[in-house]
C-alpha cells in the first residue's frame, strides 16, 4: 500500500466514521433524555452549517 493510500484510509475513511459515530452518539443521548428541542437544533444546525461551509469552501477554491 502506498503512503497516499494509507493517508486516505486512515484519516479520510476511518476519520469520517469516527466523526459520524460521535455525532450519532450525541443525537442518541439527546433523544434518550427526551431533549427533543436540543436534538432538533443540533441536527439542523450541524447539517445546515456543514453544507454551508462546504459550499463556502468550494466557492473559495474556484
PDB file of N, CA, C and O in Angstrom:
ATOM      1  N   UNK A   1       0.840  -1.175   0.000  1.00  0.00           N
ATOM      2  CA  UNK A   1       0.000   0.000   0.000  1.00  0.00           C
ATOM      3  C   UNK A   1       0.888   1.243   0.000  1.00  0.00           C
ATOM      4  O   UNK A   1       1.879   1.308   0.728  1.00  0.00           O
ATOM      5  N   UNK A   2       0.530   2.213  -0.810  1.00  0.00           N
ATOM      6  CA  UNK A   2       1.328   3.435  -0.910  1.00  0.00           C
ATOM      7  C   UNK A   2       1.038   4.365   0.272  1.00  0.00           C
ATOM      8  O   UNK A   2       0.010   4.225   0.934  1.00  0.00           O
ATOM      9  N   UNK A   3       1.937   5.308   0.535  1.00  0.00           N
ATOM     10  CA  UNK A   3       1.681   6.277   1.615  1.00  0.00           C
ATOM     11  C   UNK A   3       0.388   7.074   1.395  1.00  0.00           C
ATOM     12  O   UNK A   3      -0.328   7.370   2.352  1.00  0.00           O
ATOM     13  N   UNK A   4       0.092   7.417   0.152  1.00  0.00           N
ATOM     14  CA  UNK A   4      -1.141   8.160  -0.137  1.00  0.00           C
ATOM     15  C   UNK A   4      -2.381   7.328   0.176  1.00  0.00           C
ATOM     16  O   UNK A   4      -3.372   7.851   0.685  1.00  0.00           O
ATOM     17  N   UNK A   5      -2.324   6.041  -0.127  1.00  0.00           N
ATOM     18  CA  UNK A   5      -3.451   5.160   0.188  1.00  0.00           C
ATOM     19  C   UNK A   5      -3.628   5.036   1.704  1.00  0.00           C
ATOM     20  O   UNK A   5      -4.754   4.988   2.200  1.00  0.00           O
ATOM     21  N   UNK A   6      -2.515   4.986   2.434  1.00  0.00           N
ATOM     22  CA  UNK A   6      -2.587   4.946   3.898  1.00  0.00           C
ATOM     23  C   UNK A   6      -3.272   6.191   4.448  1.00  0.00           C
ATOM     24  O   UNK A   6      -4.138   6.093   5.318  1.00  0.00           O
ATOM     25  N   UNK A   7      -2.887   7.361   3.943  1.00  0.00           N
ATOM     26  CA  UNK A   7      -3.487   8.617   4.405  1.00  0.00           C
ATOM     27  C   UNK A   7      -4.982   8.618   4.110  1.00  0.00           C
ATOM     28  O   UNK A   7      -5.785   8.996   4.964  1.00  0.00           O
ATOM     29  N   UNK A   8      -5.351   8.204   2.927  1.00  0.00           N
ATOM     30  CA  UNK A   8      -6.766   8.165   2.549  1.00  0.00           C
ATOM     31  C   UNK A   8      -7.545   7.259   3.491  1.00  0.00           C
ATOM     32  O   UNK A   8      -8.598   7.649   3.996  1.00  0.00           O
ATOM     33  N   UNK A   9      -7.048   6.081   3.725  1.00  0.00           N
ATOM     34  CA  UNK A   9      -7.768   5.125   4.562  1.00  0.00           C
ATOM     35  C   UNK A   9      -7.775   5.513   6.033  1.00  0.00           C
ATOM     36  O   UNK A   9      -8.806   5.418   6.698  1.00  0.00           O
ATOM     37  N   UNK A  10      -6.628   5.951   6.542  1.00  0.00           N
ATOM     38  CA  UNK A  10      -6.540   6.225   7.978  1.00  0.00           C
ATOM     39  C   UNK A  10      -7.244   7.521   8.348  1.00  0.00           C
ATOM     40  O   UNK A  10      -8.076   7.527   9.255  1.00  0.00           O
ATOM     41  N   UNK A  11      -6.934   8.605   7.675  1.00  0.00           N
ATOM     42  CA  UNK A  11      -7.521   9.890   8.081  1.00  0.00           C
ATOM     43  C   UNK A  11      -8.858  10.156   7.407  1.00  0.00           C
ATOM     44  O   UNK A  11      -9.772  10.677   8.046  1.00  0.00           O
ATOM     45  N   UNK A  12      -8.989   9.820   6.164  1.00  0.00           N
ATOM     46  CA  UNK A  12     -10.233  10.108   5.452  1.00  0.00           C
ATOM     47  C   UNK A  12     -11.346   9.149   5.779  1.00  0.00           C
ATOM     48  O   UNK A  12     -12.372   9.546   6.331  1.00  0.00           O
ATOM     49  N   UNK A  13     -11.155   7.905   5.447  1.00  0.00           N
ATOM     50  CA  UNK A  13     -12.194   6.898   5.598  1.00  0.00           C
ATOM     51  C   UNK A  13     -12.516   6.623   7.061  1.00  0.00           C
ATOM     52  O   UNK A  13     -13.672   6.725   7.470  1.00  0.00           O
ATOM     53  N   UNK A  14     -11.514   6.279   7.844  1.00  0.00           N
ATOM     54  CA  UNK A  14     -11.729   5.956   9.263  1.00  0.00           C
ATOM     55  C   UNK A  14     -12.110   7.202  10.053  1.00  0.00           C
ATOM     56  O   UNK A  14     -12.950   7.131  10.951  1.00  0.00           O
ATOM     57  N   UNK A  15     -11.512   8.326   9.734  1.00  0.00           N
ATOM     58  CA  UNK A  15     -11.840   9.575  10.420  1.00  0.00           C
ATOM     59  C   UNK A  15     -13.283   9.983  10.211  1.00  0.00           C
ATOM     60  O   UNK A  15     -13.928  10.502  11.122  1.00  0.00           O
ATOM     61  N   UNK A  16     -13.788   9.749   9.017  1.00  0.00           N
ATOM     62  CA  UNK A  16     -15.192  10.056   8.739  1.00  0.00           C
ATOM     63  C   UNK A  16     -16.132   9.206   9.569  1.00  0.00           C
ATOM     64  O   UNK A  16     -17.155   9.695  10.049  1.00  0.00           O
ATOM     65  N   UNK A  17     -15.796   7.944   9.741  1.00  0.00           N
ATOM     66  CA  UNK A  17     -16.641   7.067  10.547  1.00  0.00           C
ATOM     67  C   UNK A  17     -16.644   7.487  12.009  1.00  0.00           C
ATOM     68  O   UNK A  17     -17.699   7.483  12.644  1.00  0.00           O
ATOM     69  N   UNK A  18     -15.490   7.848  12.556  1.00  0.00           N
ATOM     70  CA  UNK A  18     -15.455   8.218  13.971  1.00  0.00           C
ATOM     71  C   UNK A  18     -16.165   9.545  14.202  1.00  0.00           C
ATOM     72  O   UNK A  18     -16.807   9.730  15.236  1.00  0.00           O
ATOM     73  N   UNK A  19     -16.058  10.469  13.254  1.00  0.00           N
ATOM     74  CA  UNK A  19     -16.759  11.745  13.381  1.00  0.00           C
ATOM     75  C   UNK A  19     -18.261  11.522  13.337  1.00  0.00           C
ATOM     76  O   UNK A  19     -18.995  12.077  14.155  1.00  0.00           O
ATOM     77  N   UNK A  20     -18.724  10.716  12.391  1.00  0.00           N
ATOM     78  CA  UNK A  20     -20.158  10.446  12.299  1.00  0.00           C
ATOM     79  C   UNK A  20     -20.645   9.673  13.518  1.00  0.00           C
ATOM     80  O   UNK A  20     -21.750   9.919  14.003  1.00  0.00           O
ATOM     81  N   UNK A  21     -19.838   8.742  14.020  1.00  0.00           N
ATOM     82  CA  UNK A  21     -20.217   7.985  15.205  1.00  0.00           C
ATOM     83  C   UNK A  21     -20.392   8.898  16.406  1.00  0.00           C
ATOM     84  O   UNK A  21     -21.314   8.711  17.200  1.00  0.00           O
ATOM     85  N   UNK A  22     -19.526   9.875  16.544  1.00  0.00           N
ATOM     86  CA  UNK A  22     -19.632  10.852  17.630  1.00  0.00           C
ATOM     87  C   UNK A  22     -20.921  11.647  17.510  1.00  0.00           C
ATOM     88  O   UNK A  22     -21.642  11.833  18.490  1.00  0.00           O
ATOM     89  N   UNK A  23     -21.201  12.109  16.317  1.00  0.00           N
ATOM     90  CA  UNK A  23     -22.426  12.866  16.051  1.00  0.00           C
ATOM     91  C   UNK A  23     -23.651  12.002  16.355  1.00  0.00           C
ATOM     92  O   UNK A  23     -24.578  12.458  17.025  1.00  0.00           O
ATOM     93  N   UNK A  24     -23.661  10.767  15.871  1.00  0.00           N
ATOM     94  CA  UNK A  24     -24.798   9.872  16.097  1.00  0.00           C
ATOM     95  C   UNK A  24     -24.971   9.568  17.582  1.00  0.00           C
ATOM     96  O   UNK A  24     -26.098   9.491  18.070  1.00  0.00           O
ATOM     97  N   UNK A  25     -23.870   9.396  18.300  1.00  0.00           N
ATOM     98  CA  UNK A  25     -23.963   9.134  19.738  1.00  0.00           C
ATOM     99  C   UNK A  25     -24.529  10.347  20.468  1.00  0.00           C
ATOM    100  O   UNK A  25     -25.364  10.195  21.360  1.00  0.00           O
ATOM    101  N   UNK A  26     -24.092  11.529  20.108  1.00  0.00           N
ATOM    102  CA  UNK A  26     -24.649  12.741  20.715  1.00  0.00           C
ATOM    103  C   UNK A  26     -26.156  12.811  20.482  1.00  0.00           C
ATOM    104  O   UNK A  26     -26.919  13.145  21.389  1.00  0.00           O
ATOM    105  N   UNK A  27     -26.574  12.496  19.266  1.00  0.00           N
ATOM    106  CA  UNK A  27     -28.001  12.515  18.945  1.00  0.00           C
ATOM    107  C   UNK A  27     -28.747  11.466  19.772  1.00  0.00           C
ATOM    108  O   UNK A  27     -29.847  11.726  20.259  1.00  0.00           O
ATOM    109  N   UNK A  28     -28.158  10.297  19.928  1.00  0.00           N
ATOM    110  CA  UNK A  28     -28.772   9.215  20.706  1.00  0.00           C
ATOM    111  C   UNK A  28     -28.979   9.640  22.164  1.00  0.00           C
ATOM    112  O   UNK A  28     -30.041   9.419  22.746  1.00  0.00           O
ATOM    113  N   UNK A  29     -27.938  10.254  22.739  1.00  0.00           N
ATOM    114  CA  UNK A  29     -28.015  10.686  24.136  1.00  0.00           C
ATOM    115  C   UNK A  29     -29.114  11.738  24.299  1.00  0.00           C
ATOM    116  O   UNK A  29     -29.910  11.658  25.235  1.00  0.00           O
ATOM    117  N   UNK A  30     -29.164  12.707  23.410  1.00  0.00           N
ATOM    118  CA  UNK A  30     -30.200  13.738  23.493  1.00  0.00           C
ATOM    119  C   UNK A  30     -31.596  13.131  23.352  1.00  0.00           C
ATOM    120  O   UNK A  30     -32.514  13.505  24.081  1.00  0.00           O
ATOM    121  N   UNK A  31     -31.754  12.193  22.414  1.00  0.00           N
ATOM    122  CA  UNK A  31     -33.039  11.536  22.241  1.00  0.00           C
ATOM    123  C   UNK A  31     -33.422  10.694  23.444  1.00  0.00           C
ATOM    124  O   UNK A  31     -34.585  10.668  23.845  1.00  0.00           O
ATOM    125  N   UNK A  32     -32.455  10.012  24.013  1.00  0.00           N
ATOM    126  CA  UNK A  32     -32.707   9.173  25.196  1.00  0.00           C
ATOM    127  C   UNK A  32     -33.158   9.999  26.393  1.00  0.00           C
ATOM    128  O   UNK A  32     -33.958   9.547  27.212  1.00  0.00           O
ATOM    129  N   UNK A  33     -32.635  11.213  26.479  1.00  0.00           N
ATOM    130  CA  UNK A  33     -33.016  12.101  27.574  1.00  0.00           C
ATOM    131  C   UNK A  33     -34.352  12.796  27.306  1.00  0.00           C
ATOM    132  O   UNK A  33     -34.923  13.432  28.192  1.00  0.00           O
ATOM    133  N   UNK A  34     -34.841  12.664  26.066  1.00  0.00           N
ATOM    134  CA  UNK A  34     -36.084  13.344  25.711  1.00  0.00           C
ATOM    135  C   UNK A  34     -35.902  14.830  25.468  1.00  0.00           C
ATOM    136  O   UNK A  34     -36.871  15.589  25.490  1.00  0.00           O
ATOM    137  N   UNK A  35     -34.679  15.245  25.239  1.00  0.00           N
ATOM    138  CA  UNK A  35     -34.368  16.657  24.988  1.00  0.00           C
ATOM    139  C   UNK A  35     -34.544  16.940  23.493  1.00  0.00           C
ATOM    140  O   UNK A  35     -33.573  17.161  22.770  1.00  0.00           O
ATOM    141  N   UNK A  36     -35.786  16.927  23.057  1.00  0.00           N
ATOM    142  CA  UNK A  36     -36.079  16.996  21.625  1.00  0.00           C
ATOM    143  C   UNK A  36     -35.775  18.352  21.008  1.00  0.00           C
ATOM    144  O   UNK A  36     -35.462  18.433  19.821  1.00  0.00           O
ATOM    145  N   UNK A  37     -35.863  19.421  21.796  1.00  0.00           N
ATOM    146  CA  UNK A  37     -35.523  20.746  21.277  1.00  0.00           C
ATOM    147  C   UNK A  37     -34.048  20.845  20.928  1.00  0.00           C
ATOM    148  O   UNK A  37     -33.691  21.304  19.843  1.00  0.00           O
ATOM    149  N   UNK A  38     -33.194  20.416  21.846  1.00  0.00           N
ATOM    150  CA  UNK A  38     -31.755  20.432  21.593  1.00  0.00           C
ATOM    151  C   UNK A  38     -31.401  19.446  20.487  1.00  0.00           C
ATOM    152  O   UNK A  38     -30.540  19.726  19.653  1.00  0.00           O
ATOM    153  N   UNK A  39     -32.060  18.299  20.480  1.00  0.00           N
ATOM    154  CA  UNK A  39     -31.859  17.292  19.435  1.00  0.00           C
ATOM    155  C   UNK A  39     -32.095  17.912  18.061  1.00  0.00           C
ATOM    156  O   UNK A  39     -31.250  17.815  17.171  1.00  0.00           O
ATOM    157  N   UNK A  40     -33.262  18.554  17.899  1.00  0.00           N
ATOM    158  CA  UNK A  40     -33.615  19.149  16.598  1.00  0.00           C
ATOM    159  C   UNK A  40     -32.662  20.278  16.227  1.00  0.00           C
ATOM    160  O   UNK A  40     -32.220  20.376  15.082  1.00  0.00           O
ATOM    161  N   UNK A  41     -32.349  21.130  17.202  1.00  0.00           N
ATOM    162  CA  UNK A  41     -31.447  22.249  16.936  1.00  0.00           C
ATOM    163  C   UNK A  41     -30.065  21.758  16.521  1.00  0.00           C
ATOM    164  O   UNK A  41     -29.485  22.261  15.558  1.00  0.00           O
ATOM    165  N   UNK A  42     -29.541  20.779  17.248  1.00  0.00           N
ATOM    166  CA  UNK A  42     -28.221  20.220  16.945  1.00  0.00           C
ATOM    167  C   UNK A  42     -28.214  19.570  15.562  1.00  0.00           C
ATOM    168  O   UNK A  42     -27.279  19.766  14.786  1.00  0.00           O
ATOM    169  N   UNK A  43     -29.238  18.810  15.260  1.00  0.00           N
ATOM    170  CA  UNK A  43     -29.335  18.144  13.963  1.00  0.00           C
ATOM    171  C   UNK A  43     -29.395  19.164  12.830  1.00  0.00           C
ATOM    172  O   UNK A  43     -28.633  19.080  11.867  1.00  0.00           O
ATOM    173  N   UNK A  44     -30.294  20.115  12.951  1.00  0.00           N
ATOM    174  CA  UNK A  44     -30.483  21.101  11.881  1.00  0.00           C
ATOM    175  C   UNK A  44     -29.239  21.968  11.700  1.00  0.00           C
ATOM    176  O   UNK A  44     -28.771  22.165  10.578  1.00  0.00           O
ATOM    177  N   UNK A  45     -28.709  22.483  12.808  1.00  0.00           N
ATOM    178  CA  UNK A  45     -27.532  23.350  12.689  1.00  0.00           C
ATOM    179  C   UNK A  45     -26.317  22.594  12.161  1.00  0.00           C
ATOM    180  O   UNK A  45     -25.545  23.141  11.374  1.00  0.00           O
ATOM    181  N   UNK A  46     -26.141  21.353  12.580  1.00  0.00           N
ATOM    182  CA  UNK A  46     -24.997  20.563  12.098  1.00  0.00           C
ATOM    183  C   UNK A  46     -25.080  20.346  10.596  1.00  0.00           C
ATOM    184  O   UNK A  46     -24.089  20.509   9.884  1.00  0.00           O
ATOM    185  N   UNK A  47     -26.247  19.983  10.121  1.00  0.00           N
ATOM    186  CA  UNK A  47     -26.405  19.710   8.693  1.00  0.00           C
ATOM    187  C   UNK A  47     -26.336  21.007   7.896  1.00  0.00           C
ATOM    188  O   UNK A  47     -25.614  21.087   6.903  1.00  0.00           O
ATOM    189  N   UNK A  48     -27.082  22.024   8.323  1.00  0.00           N
ATOM    190  CA  UNK A  48     -27.115  23.288   7.576  1.00  0.00           C
ATOM    191  C   UNK A  48     -25.736  23.937   7.543  1.00  0.00           C
ATOM    192  O   UNK A  48     -25.259  24.318   6.474  1.00  0.00           O
ATOM    193  N   UNK A  49     -25.089  24.067   8.705  1.00  0.00           N
ATOM    194  CA  UNK A  49     -23.761  24.692   8.726  1.00  0.00           C
ATOM    195  C   UNK A  49     -22.735  23.843   7.980  1.00  0.00           C
ATOM    196  O   UNK A  49     -21.841  24.380   7.327  1.00  0.00           O
ATOM    197  N   UNK A  50     -22.861  22.532   8.075  1.00  0.00           N
ATOM    198  CA  UNK A  50     -21.952  21.653   7.331  1.00  0.00           C
ATOM    199  C   UNK A  50     -22.044  21.884   5.839  1.00  0.00           C
ATOM    200  O   UNK A  50     -21.026  22.003   5.158  1.00  0.00           O
ATOM    201  N   UNK A  51     -23.264  21.946   5.328  1.00  0.00           N
ATOM    202  CA  UNK A  51     -23.463  22.175   3.890  1.00  0.00           C
ATOM    203  C   UNK A  51     -23.008  23.579   3.509  1.00  0.00           C
ATOM    204  O   UNK A  51     -22.357  23.759   2.480  1.00  0.00           O
ATOM    205  N   UNK A  52     -23.342  24.573   4.324  1.00  0.00           N
ATOM    206  CA  UNK A  52     -22.915  25.945   4.023  1.00  0.00           C
ATOM    207  C   UNK A  52     -21.396  26.087   4.016  1.00  0.00           C
ATOM    208  O   UNK A  52     -20.838  26.778   3.163  1.00  0.00           O
ATOM    209  N   UNK A  53     -20.736  25.442   4.950  1.00  0.00           N
ATOM    210  CA  UNK A  53     -19.273  25.530   4.994  1.00  0.00           C
ATOM    211  C   UNK A  53     -18.623  24.821   3.806  1.00  0.00           C
ATOM    212  O   UNK A  53     -17.613  25.291   3.281  1.00  0.00           O
ATOM    213  N   UNK A  54     -19.188  23.709   3.388  1.00  0.00           N
ATOM    214  CA  UNK A  54     -18.670  23.041   2.184  1.00  0.00           C
ATOM    215  C   UNK A  54     -18.886  23.939   0.977  1.00  0.00           C
ATOM    216  O   UNK A  54     -17.986  24.095   0.151  1.00  0.00           O
ATOM    217  N   UNK A  55     -20.061  24.528   0.867  1.00  0.00           N
ATOM    218  CA  UNK A  55     -20.358  25.439  -0.246  1.00  0.00           C
ATOM    219  C   UNK A  55     -19.375  26.616  -0.243  1.00  0.00           C
ATOM    220  O   UNK A  55     -18.830  26.982  -1.284  1.00  0.00           O
ATOM    221  N   UNK A  56     -19.157  27.203   0.941  1.00  0.00           N
ATOM    222  CA  UNK A  56     -18.222  28.323   1.041  1.00  0.00           C
ATOM    223  C   UNK A  56     -16.794  27.935   0.706  1.00  0.00           C
ATOM    224  O   UNK A  56     -16.091  28.680   0.024  1.00  0.00           O
ATOM    225  N   UNK A  57     -16.363  26.781   1.179  1.00  0.00           N
ATOM    226  CA  UNK A  57     -15.013  26.314   0.866  1.00  0.00           C
ATOM    227  C   UNK A  57     -14.818  26.061  -0.611  1.00  0.00           C
ATOM    228  O   UNK A  57     -13.784  26.409  -1.181  1.00  0.00           O
ATOM    229  N   UNK A  58     -15.823  25.451  -1.233  1.00  0.00           N
ATOM    230  CA  UNK A  58     -15.726  25.197  -2.672  1.00  0.00           C
ATOM    231  C   UNK A  58     -15.748  26.512  -3.456  1.00  0.00           C
ATOM    232  O   UNK A  58     -15.077  26.637  -4.481  1.00  0.00           O
ATOM    233  N   UNK A  59     -16.508  27.476  -2.980  1.00  0.00           N
ATOM    234  CA  UNK A  59     -16.552  28.782  -3.642  1.00  0.00           C
ATOM    235  C   UNK A  59     -15.189  29.479  -3.552  1.00  0.00           C
ATOM    236  O   UNK A  59     -14.769  30.157  -4.489  1.00  0.00           O
ATOM    237  N   UNK A  60     -14.508  29.305  -2.421  1.00  0.00           N
ATOM    238  CA  UNK A  60     -13.185  29.934  -2.258  1.00  0.00           C
ATOM    239  C   UNK A  60     -12.128  29.358  -3.187  1.00  0.00           C
ATOM    240  O   UNK A  60     -11.230  30.079  -3.624  1.00  0.00           O
ATOM    241  N   UNK A  61     -12.220  28.085  -3.490  1.00  0.00           N
ATOM    242  CA  UNK A  61     -11.171  27.480  -4.318  1.00  0.00           C
ATOM    243  C   UNK A  61     -11.413  27.607  -5.809  1.00  0.00           C
ATOM    244  O   UNK A  61     -10.591  27.165  -6.612  1.00  0.00           O
ATOM    245  N   UNK A  62     -12.516  28.197  -6.184  1.00  0.00           N
ATOM    246  CA  UNK A  62     -12.788  28.387  -7.625  1.00  0.00           C
ATOM    247  C   UNK A  62     -12.045  29.541  -8.194  1.00  0.00           C
ATOM    248  O   UNK A  62     -12.167  29.828  -9.385  1.00  0.00           O
TER     249      UNK A  62
END
